[in-house]
Amino acid sequence: MVDADATRRFYGRWAGLYDRVATAPGVGAWRAAATDALALSPGETVVEMGCGTGANLPYLRERVGPDGRVVGVDVTRGVLDRARRRVERRGWRNVHPVQADATRVPVDGPVDAVLGTFVCGMFPDPRGTVEGWLDLLAPGGRIALLDAGQSDRVAAAPLNLAFRAFVLASNPGRPRERLRRAVDGEGPWATLDERIAAASAAVTDRCVDRQSATFALGFVRLVAGRIPD
Ligand SMILES: C[S@@+](CC[C@H](N)C(=O)[O-])C[C@H]1O[C@@H](n2cnc3c(N)ncnc32)[C@H](O)[C@@H]1O
C-alpha cells in the first residue's frame, strides 16, 4: 500500500511533468465533462479533492464565477505551489488551494459540489472517503468522479498492457517493490480498478440523477450524481 509520504515525494518530484500530462490536448474535454456533470451555478462553492497542479481550476472557476468559491485540496506541497501560481497568474481571489488530506474531509460544509479526478485510486478506503465527501454536500449537492482504469472493451485489450506499464511507472512507492509486486501478479492496476469501482459504488448507492460516461476507449470513466434534496 502506498503511504501519504510516498505520494507527497512522488508528486512533489514530478509536479512539472505531471502538469504537462494533466493539461495535454484531449484531457481538457474530460475535465470539461466532469465539471459540466456538477451542474454548477454562479455563486456556488465547489471543493476539488486531490486538485494536483490545478488543471481543473479554470473549469470550476469559470462555472462558479467571481462570486462563487473554489477550494482545491491536496496533500503535496509541490503540486499545490503550481496550483497557486496558476491562481495568481489569473488574479482569481476566490480560488483557494489548500494543503490537507482529502481522506479526512478537511473542509467545513455544507458545500454545493465535490470533484475528484484521477485520485480515488490512491485511497486505501475509497468508498469510505467518498462517503465522507457525500456527507459534506448540502441537500441537492453534486459530486463527480473521473478516473482511469483498465478498459473492458474488446478493441482496447492490447492497449491494457500499455496502460499497465503506465500505471506501474506512475505509481508512488519504491520502484523495486512495485516491480516485485507486478511480477508476483499483484500489479497496481488491479488495485486501481478495485478502488475506482468502490468509489463509484458510493456515488451510485447514495445519489440520484446519476450520470456516467466513458472516454479514451473506455480507459477513462466519469460517474456523477446528486444527493437528494
Ligand atoms: C493523479 S494526481 C491528479 C491531480 C488532479 N486531480 C488532476 O486531475 O490532474 C493525484 C493527486 O492526488 C493527490 N493526493 C493523493 N492522495 C491524497 C490525499 N489523501 N489527500 C489529498 N490529495 C491527495 C496527490 O498529491 C496528487 O496531486
The ligand as an SDF file (V2000), in Angstrom:
LIG
                    3D

 27 29  0  0  0  0  0  0  0  0999 V2000
   -3.0100   11.7500  -10.3870 C   0  0  0  0  0  0  0  0  0  0  0  0
   -2.9590   13.2450   -9.4670 S   0  0  0  0  0  0  0  0  0  0  0  0
   -4.4860   14.0470  -10.0020 C   0  0  0  0  0  0  0  0  0  0  0  0
   -4.4370   15.5330   -9.8330 C   0  0  0  0  0  0  0  0  0  0  0  0
   -5.6560   16.2780  -10.3690 C   0  0  0  0  0  0  0  0  0  0  0  0
   -6.8710   15.8630   -9.7240 N   0  0  0  0  0  0  0  0  0  0  0  0
   -5.7800   16.1270  -11.8710 C   0  0  0  0  0  0  0  0  0  0  0  0
   -6.8130   15.6670  -12.3520 O   0  0  0  0  0  0  0  0  0  0  0  0
   -4.8280   16.4930  -12.5680 O   0  0  0  0  0  0  0  0  0  0  0  0
   -3.3830   12.7200   -7.8410 C   0  0  0  0  0  0  0  0  0  0  0  0
   -3.2540   13.8460   -6.8330 C   0  0  0  0  0  0  0  0  0  0  0  0
   -3.8910   13.4130   -5.6210 O   0  0  0  0  0  0  0  0  0  0  0  0
   -3.1240   13.8770   -4.5390 C   0  0  0  0  0  0  0  0  0  0  0  0
   -3.4640   13.0410   -3.3790 N   0  0  0  0  0  0  0  0  0  0  0  0
   -3.2270   11.7280   -3.1930 C   0  0  0  0  0  0  0  0  0  0  0  0
   -3.7040   11.3180   -2.0120 N   0  0  0  0  0  0  0  0  0  0  0  0
   -4.2780   12.4110   -1.4270 C   0  0  0  0  0  0  0  0  0  0  0  0
   -4.9430   12.6460   -0.1980 C   0  0  0  0  0  0  0  0  0  0  0  0
   -5.1160   11.6740    0.6990 N   0  0  0  0  0  0  0  0  0  0  0  0
   -5.3980   13.8860    0.0710 N   0  0  0  0  0  0  0  0  0  0  0  0
   -5.2260   14.8970   -0.8150 C   0  0  0  0  0  0  0  0  0  0  0  0
   -4.5860   14.7470   -2.0020 N   0  0  0  0  0  0  0  0  0  0  0  0
   -4.1290   13.5150   -2.3080 C   0  0  0  0  0  0  0  0  0  0  0  0
   -1.6840   13.7730   -4.9990 C   0  0  0  0  0  0  0  0  0  0  0  0
   -0.8280   14.6080   -4.2530 O   0  0  0  0  0  0  0  0  0  0  0  0
   -1.8180   14.2140   -6.4610 C   0  0  0  0  0  0  0  0  0  0  0  0
   -1.6470   15.5960   -6.5950 O   0  0  0  0  0  0  0  0  0  0  0  0
  1  2  1  0
  2  3  1  0
  2 10  1  0
  3  4  1  0
  4  5  1  0
  5  6  1  0
  5  7  1  0
  7  8  2  0
  7  9  1  0
 10 11  1  0
 11 12  1  0
 11 26  1  0
 12 13  1  0
 13 14  1  0
 13 24  1  0
 14 15  1  0
 14 23  1  0
 15 16  2  0
 16 17  1  0
 17 18  1  0
 17 23  2  0
 18 19  1  0
 18 20  2  0
 20 21  1  0
 21 22  2  0
 22 23  1  0
 24 25  1  0
 24 26  1  0
 26 27  1  0
M  CHG  2   2   1   9  -1
M  END
$$$$
